[in-house]
Amino acid sequence: MTNKEILKKQIIYRSNHRGVKEMDLLLGSFVKKYINNLQNDDLQDLMNILLIEDEIIQKWYFEKVSDNPIFNTNVSTLLKNFKV
């Protein structure tokens, strides 16, 4: 198994087992749709987002809070525009 495949498996697991059902639905659906289209750098950016607490991601996504630790990347832009 390659490093990329391992990272994908970690991302899939982490996106579906958040602890908050709404975040499982949002992030799990996003990952399912885009994971096979992402390059290595994008996968790492996605993993970095998944390491952020649910409350922070939720405020950033739903409330459009601008002062957060989520950097503006291709993946964060895709996620921000993603609709379940």
N, C-alpha and C positions, 0 to 999 in steps of 0.2 A: 504494500500500500504506500502511495507517495505522500509526501508532506501535504500536498494540496488536498488529497482525498481525506486525510486525517483532519485537516482544518475544516473542510466542508462538513464532516460528521460532527465535529465539535459545535459548529455554528448551528446546524440543524437541531441538535439536542438543546443547546442553550436557548435557541429562539422559541422552543416549544415547552420549556420547563422553567418559566420565569417566577412562578409563584402568584402572579396576578393574571387571572383568566383573560382579561381584556388585552394585556400585553402579549400573552401566548397567542391569541388570535391575530393580533396585528403583526407581530414580528414573525410568527410562524408562517402566516400567509405570504408575507413579503419574501421571506427566505425561499419558500417553496417556488415562488414565481421567478425569482432572479438568480438563485444560487448557481445554476449551470451556465449563466451568461457572464459571470464576474471573473475578472482576472485576479491574479495573486494579490496585487496591491489592494484591490477592491475588497477581496475576501478579508484581508487583514483589517481594513477600515471598518468592515461590518463587525468583525469580532470585537474591535475596540468599542463600538457602539453597544454591543451586547454586554460588555463588562460594566456599563453605566447602570446605576440604580433605576428601577422602573419608574419611580416618581419623577425623576429628572427627564427621562425619555417621554413620559406621558405629558408633562408640562410643555416640553419642547414641541411635541407633535400636535397636541390638541389645543393648547392655549397659546401657541406661537410665541413663547417666551424667548427673548433674544439673548439674555445673559445666562449662558449654559456652557458646559464643557464639551458639547458636541460640535466638532469642527465641520466646516463646510467642505465636503468632499463629494465626489460623484455619487457615492452610496448614500450619504445623508440627504442629498438632493432627491434621489430616487425614492427614499423612504418618506421624506417630507411630502412628496407628491403622490404617494401610494394611497389608494382607497381600497378598503376591504370590501 
